[in-house]
Amino acid sequence: MGRQNLAPGGDSGSAQPTVLILGMGDTGVLTAAHLPKSCRVVCVTTKPFLVSGQELGHRLAEHASWRRDYLLPLHKLRRLADIEIIHGKATAVDSEGRSVTVLNPGGDQIRLAWDYLVIATGVGNGFWRDDDLDTADGIEQRLAAQVASVAAADTIAVVGGGPCGTSTAFNLKRRYPGKAVTLCLSDSLPLPGYADATRRHHRDQLLQQGVSLVTGSRAQLPADAELCQMAGGVLRFADGTPDIPADLIIWTTGKLRPHTAFLPRDMLDAQGFVPTDVHLNVPGYQRIFAIGDVAATDPLRCSARNWAYRILCRNIVDRIADRPPSARFDPPAARWGSILGLQPNGLSLHAATGRRWRVPRWLVTRFLYPVVVRRWIYGGTRR
Ligand SMILES: Cc1cc2nc3c(=O)[nH]c(=O)nc-3n(C[C@H](O)[C@H](O)[C@H](O)COP(=O)(O)OP(=O)(O)OC[C@H]3O[C@@H](n4cnc5c(N)ncnc54)[C@H](O)[C@@H]3O)c2cc1C
């Protein structure tokens, strides 16, 4: 992993314009992989791997196959071969001087200069996504501990009925039919924000799989630090719903913490996210862009999906050429896509209208993941 201490100040000192990307999760990687070779691309990453936040249910239930698609050493991605990847954590941004301060694993601070900056630092929303500065061994140990705590639990309670909680409860019960799995929803149906037909379909799927549903009750939340732990305990409710003891409680309540503590306050909205215009440009900062879960692009903050990285790359190229950004991010008004992930009978996709269709498993495993996602979108991996 390359490490460099560039000249501080607004001039990156390179003949090519330097695009500095902060965060190498799903969107940072895709942006880095699709910027043209005419740019010098430098990335700062807390992790030496792409540790995708996708598919929490599979991460816990089918860990080996999740690893194949969602845990990728950054140096193995072909499209990142010529890119400088710096292991560290951004701790401050100077927008006028065009530099970023980065803490490296040795405890040193370095300053990196940029011409264009991309903020892709994501959010924390539980034990599976964080902004900790990690080593490969540390990541492996934590993943192993998470899988072991699932295996050791006879009773599991998942709290929160968004896509993450729904998929986690469903996939754990399918993988471990002998364990008692309960999903606690504050509403009468899972998946708020999805079409009613999609919500009813998933309630039926959960019940058919044998997941117990506790609906219309809000579990009392513990302190923030406990929301990020995998531990047993007793779920309590203020409305008289009986307590639920569980060997393992998985909190998927969607309490998001944007990873933006290192940014100037005036670059953030009231919730701490980074607002953008339709070109993914941060208002008032022509050379700064944001993408992914950290970016307040639209009410659903869905620029991690919907091909936003392509729009971002086009607009950076426009700015470099001294043209106004030309590509617009027009997000869909409702959520869509897969919720339970790949199942033995294929991959169900749900449209914003509630329509659903299924892609056969063979097409997903032989074509969709290895060819479309891995090779075409991510550019392939080295052995
Ligand atoms: C099909 C599908 C399924 C999904 N399933 C799930 C699911 O099960 N659970 C779920 O939660 N989401 C799920 N999602 C959402 C998805 O995981 C997120 O939308 C996506 O991961 C966001 O990517 P990102 O690049 O914005 O952030 P992230 O992937 O979180 O990447 C941000 C990276 O930046 C790093 N970082 C943070 N601060 C700094 C800093 N100061 N300096 C340097 N680096 C920093 C972080 O450590 C992290 O590595 C799913 C999405 C899809 C499309």
The ligand as a MOL file (V3000), in Angstrom:
LIG
                    3D

  0  0  0     0  0            999 V3000
M  V30 BEGIN CTAB
M  V30 COUNTS 53 58 0 0 0
M  V30 BEGIN ATOM
M  V30 1 C -28.2350 -4.6090 -2.7850 0
M  V30 2 C -27.8290 -3.7940 -1.5780 0
M  V30 3 C -27.8460 -4.3910 -0.3440 0
M  V30 4 C -27.4870 -3.6520 0.7640 0
M  V30 5 N -27.4860 -4.2690 1.9760 0
M  V30 6 C -27.1690 -3.5610 3.0820 0
M  V30 7 C -27.1480 -4.1680 4.3590 0
M  V30 8 O -27.4520 -5.3510 4.5100 0
M  V30 9 N -26.7870 -3.4060 5.4280 0
M  V30 10 C -26.4720 -2.0740 5.2880 0
M  V30 11 O -26.2030 -1.4140 6.2970 0
M  V30 12 N -26.4750 -1.4890 4.0880 0
M  V30 13 C -26.8030 -2.1910 2.9850 0
M  V30 14 N -26.7840 -1.5850 1.7680 0
M  V30 15 C -26.3730 -0.2160 1.6890 0
M  V30 16 C -24.9610 -0.1440 1.2360 0
M  V30 17 O -24.1530 -0.9490 2.0210 0
M  V30 18 C -24.4890 1.2820 1.3650 0
M  V30 19 O -25.4000 2.1270 0.6940 0
M  V30 20 C -23.0910 1.4340 0.7630 0
M  V30 21 O -22.2220 0.5140 1.3630 0
M  V30 22 C -22.5940 2.8290 1.0130 0
M  V30 23 O -21.3230 2.9630 0.4800 0
M  V30 24 P -20.4110 4.1960 0.8710 0
M  V30 25 O -19.2320 4.1040 -0.0180 0
M  V30 26 O -21.2100 5.4380 0.9050 0
M  V30 27 O -20.0010 3.9430 2.3800 0
M  V30 28 P -19.1640 2.7590 3.0460 0
M  V30 29 O -19.2480 1.5260 2.2170 0
M  V30 30 O -19.5920 2.7340 4.4620 0
M  V30 31 O -17.6490 3.2560 2.9520 0
M  V30 32 C -17.1340 4.3420 3.6520 0
M  V30 33 C -15.6840 4.0380 3.9630 0
M  V30 34 O -15.0540 5.2400 4.3760 0
M  V30 35 C -14.2750 4.9690 5.5380 0
M  V30 36 N -14.0780 6.2090 6.2850 0
M  V30 37 C -14.8890 6.7750 7.2020 0
M  V30 38 N -14.3380 7.8910 7.7020 0
M  V30 39 C -13.1500 8.0360 7.0700 0
M  V30 40 C -12.1090 9.0060 7.1750 0
M  V30 41 N -12.1790 10.0440 8.0240 0
M  V30 42 N -11.0060 8.8500 6.3840 0
M  V30 43 C -10.9230 7.8030 5.5190 0
M  V30 44 N -11.8760 6.8540 5.4010 0
M  V30 45 C -12.9820 6.9750 6.1560 0
M  V30 46 C -15.1080 3.9530 6.2870 0
M  V30 47 O -14.3640 3.2880 7.2800 0
M  V30 48 C -15.5190 3.0580 5.1200 0
M  V30 49 O -14.5030 2.1430 4.8190 0
M  V30 50 C -27.1090 -2.2910 0.6390 0
M  V30 51 C -27.0710 -1.7100 -0.6340 0
M  V30 52 C -27.4310 -2.4420 -1.7340 0
M  V30 53 C -27.3870 -1.8030 -3.0850 0
M  V30 END ATOM
M  V30 BEGIN BOND
M  V30 1 1 1 2
M  V30 2 1 2 3
M  V30 3 2 2 52
M  V30 4 2 3 4
M  V30 5 1 4 5
M  V30 6 1 4 50
M  V30 7 2 5 6
M  V30 8 1 6 7
M  V30 9 1 6 13
M  V30 10 2 7 8
M  V30 11 1 7 9
M  V30 12 1 9 10
M  V30 13 2 10 11
M  V30 14 1 10 12
M  V30 15 2 12 13
M  V30 16 1 13 14
M  V30 17 1 14 15
M  V30 18 1 14 50
M  V30 19 1 15 16
M  V30 20 1 16 17
M  V30 21 1 16 18
M  V30 22 1 18 19
M  V30 23 1 18 20
M  V30 24 1 20 21
M  V30 25 1 20 22
M  V30 26 1 22 23
M  V30 27 1 23 24
M  V30 28 2 24 25
M  V30 29 1 24 26
M  V30 30 1 24 27
M  V30 31 1 27 28
M  V30 32 2 28 29
M  V30 33 1 28 30
M  V30 34 1 28 31
M  V30 35 1 31 32
M  V30 36 1 32 33
M  V30 37 1 33 34
M  V30 38 1 33 48
M  V30 39 1 34 35
M  V30 40 1 35 36
M  V30 41 1 35 46
M  V30 42 1 36 37
M  V30 43 1 36 45
M  V30 44 2 37 38
M  V30 45 1 38 39
M  V30 46 1 39 40
M  V30 47 2 39 45
M  V30 48 1 40 41
M  V30 49 2 40 42
M  V30 50 1 42 43
M  V30 51 2 43 44
M  V30 52 1 44 45
M  V30 53 1 46 47
M  V30 54 1 46 48
M  V30 55 1 48 49
M  V30 56 2 50 51
M  V30 57 1 51 52
M  V30 58 1 52 53
M  V30 END BOND
M  V30 END CTAB
M  END
